Amino acid sequence: MQRIIPPKVWLGDDGILRVDYGYRPRIDEASMRSALEQHLAIGVYPVPVMIFGQGVMAGTTEAEVFGSGPEICEVTLAVGMVMSNALAMQAAKLYLRFRHPPYPCQAFSREAEALAWLRGFLRPPETITLQAQNQA
């Protein structure tokens, strides 16, 4: 059984959530749940999300189903996938050609391109849920 390495998740000063799955990730439901739990712990949603991974990312069917489900859709405005090489980019383009996530999703070869695209999905602060406000 493959050991699950949780992704690193943080919210940038620009309001875009980053999820780094690391080197040659196999993204399954457990790793996506870990990313979601970390996102919810940050307490700011919904937001655009930028996903990183070094090498070619592989995903399971369970991850695809979970990633299209209501738990993810409620906190995700759009996803920009930053691909680390040409092979990863081709794999992402093939995936997006045949699969259509329920939120806008594109693959990029450079972080700057992904950020420029994701900025178009930022919402005014008054429409963002802040967990701390909800608990008051």
C-alpha positions as CSV (number, residue, x, y, z in Angstrom):
1,M,0.0,0.0,0.0
2,Q,1.3,3.4,-1.0
3,R,1.9,5.8,1.9
4,I,-0.2,8.9,1.8
5,I,1.7,12.1,2.0
6,P,-0.6,15.0,2.8
7,P,-0.5,17.9,0.4
8,K,0.7,21.3,1.6
9,V,-2.1,23.9,1.6
10,W,-1.9,27.6,2.2
11,L,-3.8,30.8,1.3
12,G,-1.7,33.4,-0.5
13,D,-2.0,37.1,0.3
14,D,-3.7,37.4,-3.0
15,G,-6.7,35.3,-1.8
16,I,-5.8,32.3,-4.0
17,L,-5.4,28.9,-2.2
18,R,-2.4,26.8,-3.1
19,V,-2.3,23.0,-2.9
20,D,1.1,21.4,-3.4
21,Y,0.9,17.6,-3.9
22,G,4.7,17.2,-4.1
23,Y,6.8,15.0,-6.3
24,R,5.0,12.6,-8.7
25,P,1.8,12.6,-6.7
26,R,-0.8,9.9,-6.9
27,I,-3.9,12.0,-6.0
28,D,-6.5,9.8,-4.4
29,E,-9.6,10.6,-2.2
30,A,-7.6,10.6,1.0
31,S,-5.1,13.2,-0.3
32,M,-8.0,15.3,-1.6
33,R,-9.8,15.0,1.8
34,S,-6.6,16.1,3.5
35,A,-6.4,19.2,1.2
36,L,-10.0,20.0,1.9
37,E,-9.6,19.6,5.7
38,Q,-6.6,22.0,5.6
39,H,-8.6,24.4,3.4
40,L,-11.5,24.4,5.8
41,A,-9.1,24.9,8.7
42,I,-7.9,28.1,7.1
43,G,-11.5,29.2,7.2
44,V,-11.7,31.2,3.9
45,Y,-14.0,30.0,1.1
46,P,-15.0,29.8,-1.7
47,V,-11.7,30.7,-3.4
48,P,-9.8,30.0,-6.6
49,V,-7.3,27.1,-6.1
50,M,-3.9,26.6,-7.7
51,I,-2.6,23.0,-7.7
52,F,1.0,22.1,-8.0
53,G,2.8,18.8,-8.4
54,Q,6.3,17.9,-9.7
55,G,6.3,15.4,-12.5
56,V,3.2,13.8,-13.8
57,M,0.3,13.8,-11.5
58,A,-1.9,10.6,-11.4
59,G,-5.4,10.6,-10.0
60,T,-7.8,7.9,-9.0
61,T,-11.4,7.5,-10.0
62,E,-12.4,8.1,-6.4
63,A,-10.5,11.3,-6.4
64,E,-12.2,12.5,-9.5
65,V,-15.7,11.7,-8.1
66,F,-14.8,13.4,-4.8
67,G,-13.3,16.4,-6.6
68,S,-16.6,16.9,-8.5
69,G,-18.7,16.5,-5.4
70,P,-20.5,19.1,-3.3
71,E,-17.8,19.3,-0.5
72,I,-15.2,20.5,-3.0
73,C,-17.6,22.5,-5.2
74,E,-18.8,24.6,-2.2
75,V,-15.3,25.9,-1.5
76,T,-13.8,26.1,-5.0
77,L,-14.4,28.8,-7.6
78,A,-11.9,27.6,-10.2
79,V,-8.8,25.4,-10.4
80,G,-5.5,26.2,-12.1
81,M,-3.1,23.3,-12.4
82,V,0.5,24.3,-12.8
83,M,2.3,21.5,-14.7
84,S,6.0,21.1,-14.1
85,N,7.0,19.7,-17.6
86,A,5.7,19.0,-21.1
87,L,4.6,15.5,-20.4
88,A,2.6,16.6,-17.4
89,M,1.0,19.3,-19.5
90,Q,0.0,16.9,-22.1
91,A,-1.5,14.5,-19.5
92,A,-3.5,17.5,-18.0
93,K,-4.7,18.6,-21.4
94,L,-5.8,15.0,-22.2
95,Y,-7.6,14.8,-18.9
96,L,-9.4,18.1,-19.4
97,R,-10.4,17.1,-23.0
98,F,-12.4,14.2,-21.7
99,R,-13.3,15.2,-18.2
100,H,-15.1,18.3,-17.3
101,P,-15.0,19.4,-13.6
102,P,-18.0,21.3,-12.4
103,Y,-15.9,24.4,-11.9
104,P,-13.6,26.2,-14.4
105,C,-10.3,24.3,-14.7
106,Q,-7.2,24.9,-16.8
107,A,-3.7,23.6,-17.0
108,F,-0.7,26.0,-17.2
109,S,3.0,25.7,-17.7
110,R,3.8,28.7,-15.5
111,E,2.6,29.9,-12.1
112,A,2.3,33.5,-13.3
113,E,-0.2,32.4,-16.1
114,A,-2.3,30.4,-13.6
115,L,-2.3,33.3,-11.2
116,A,-3.4,35.8,-13.9
117,W,-6.3,33.5,-14.9
118,L,-7.3,32.6,-11.3
119,R,-7.4,36.3,-10.3
120,G,-10.4,36.7,-12.6
121,F,-12.4,34.4,-10.2
122,L,-11.7,36.3,-7.0
123,R,-14.8,37.5,-5.2
124,P,-15.4,40.7,-3.2
125,P,-14.4,40.2,0.4
126,E,-18.0,40.5,1.6
127,T,-19.0,37.3,-0.3
128,I,-16.2,35.2,1.2
129,T,-17.0,33.0,4.2
130,L,-14.7,33.6,7.1
131,Q,-14.9,30.7,9.6
132,A,-14.1,33.0,12.5
133,Q,-17.0,35.2,11.7
134,N,-19.4,32.3,11.5
135,Q,-18.3,31.1,15.0
136,A,-18.9,34.5,16.7
